């Protein structure tokens, strides 16, 4: 026997006798049918995030088989293990509420079980950031594989994809433009295969950002879930995981550096990505003691063009981006904006990976800098007396005429209030009003749900209104569109200025000057603050995970992570 702490000798259960611990561990693992030869190989863990509730992860069993094949061909021993898995549409109150729990589960299982490296299988929105957060904290060599986007469907000859088209057709249904039979037909076509949303939603955003961070083998972000290319990429990922196990790295902290996060922020702006991306990147970075500077992110946006023509900012789908070459051609076009010596999981720098790309070919999905979708990045960071700690707007998916707008506030105290009154014929609202929702942030909702996409009141929909300025401390799906101000911080549930807005207040949005203000005096603001009382505790928040969440979750600019999970740099 040897004292080398790898493979089965790593992280031995404490019985007071290390040799007995190893002996007992081998005795039990042999009950699974392993030989001594297998147990002497480098061990690669694989997160099994399959669930019958998660269609985005429907191909995970086949992915695992491909990853295992790659591991075994490279001389390693694959061992899959379950982690929490979450789907956006199947998590109450919201998947974001469960993200931190999944990250803790991942961290502790990677740390507790013997593995020399780990393959992280993510897909639906919050699983990728949760896995990267957990891996960053665990410190074991890790590599990301995503399930990949679904294929588009079709309705009356028009291509459809979740979930930008979900929202577009639901808006038509609410407006009475299509009937119940047609919306049912559309429902059958929105998700025609396993995989993540086929537009530039949060899942696609985090897959591309994961590749830009260097945590995924080149070319992996955009391959559709059901294509053979996806499973070949998974096999290659398994083989690379063995190499990382043998070489003890690189570990996540060596890949996800400050330079890597700058690259990820640049790519986030250039793809017209989900606003969720900035919250998730802040959380991942926080696990490594790195602070995401929102003002720097805004400056990156001013100097970065949107180059990817995908819904909701453009017209195409993720399978089109795959056919156009995936993330690689985008990285090549952005080379002058990127830190090219950032390390990636394959042991090469980002610049070396770009140099290895095949020659470019003519396509119209990933634009060149002289033919962008937008001359500036997809997001802008706002500040003002309504959001002193910043707010975010995806202005590339907004109505240009509303980017400078002043209107009277129509205030909803919470999501329940919104549901009760938004379609009331008595609601005092017009097309120039500014819809405001309070108490929808990390603590207030709880979980900061994707409810920032406030619906247009039915009576305005019937009159042809398609967009309005909407403001909240909530999030919004990356698949959504509209002039929507999100992540207002501090949130209203802890007494942020958003909590003090009243019906009839005039609110001014000025995206060019990056400002969001309620037009009342400082004296009036102070008077309202003195009279403010916090909302009552959420039912059940006196115990369990709910209590942990309420007691320790931080604000959106810090990633809505638990404060005690963030690293503290000496």
Secondary structure as UniProt FT lines:
FT   HELIX           7..9
FT   TURN            10..11
FT   HELIX           18..29
FT   HELIX           30..32
FT   HELIX           36..39
FT   STRAND          43..48
FT   TURN            52..53
FT   HELIX           55..57
FT   TURN            58..59
FT   HELIX           60..73
FT   TURN            74..75
FT   STRAND          77..82
FT   HELIX           88..90
FT   HELIX           95..112
FT   STRAND          117..122
FT   HELIX           125..138
FT   STRAND          142..146
FT   STRAND          153..155
FT   TURN            156..157
FT   STRAND          158..160
FT   TURN            162..163
FT   HELIX           164..174
FT   TURN            175..176
FT   HELIX           180..190
FT   HELIX           202..213
FT   TURN            218..219
FT   TURN            225..226
FT   HELIX           228..247
FT   HELIX           252..255
FT   HELIX           258..270
FT   TURN            271..272
FT   HELIX           276..286
FT   TURN            287..289
FT   HELIX           294..302
FT   TURN            311..313
FT   HELIX           318..323
FT   TURN            324..326
FT   HELIX           327..333
FT   HELIX           335..337
FT   TURN            340..341
FT   TURN            345..346
FT   HELIX           350..355
FT   HELIX           369..371
FT   STRAND          380..383
FT   TURN            385..386
FT   TURN            388..389
FT   STRAND          391..393
FT   HELIX           395..397
FT   HELIX           400..402
FT   STRAND          404..412
FT   HELIX           415..421
FT   TURN            422..423
FT   TURN            425..426
FT   TURN            431..432
FT   STRAND          434..437
FT   TURN            442..446
FT   HELIX           458..462
FT   TURN            463..464
FT   STRAND          469..472
FT   TURN            478..479
FT   STRAND          484..486
FT   HELIX           492..494
FT   HELIX           497..500
FT   TURN            503..504
FT   STRAND          506..510
FT   TURN            511..514
FT   STRAND          515..518
FT   HELIX           522..531
FT   TURN            539..542
FT   HELIX           544..552
FT   HELIX           556..558
FT   HELIX           563..565
//
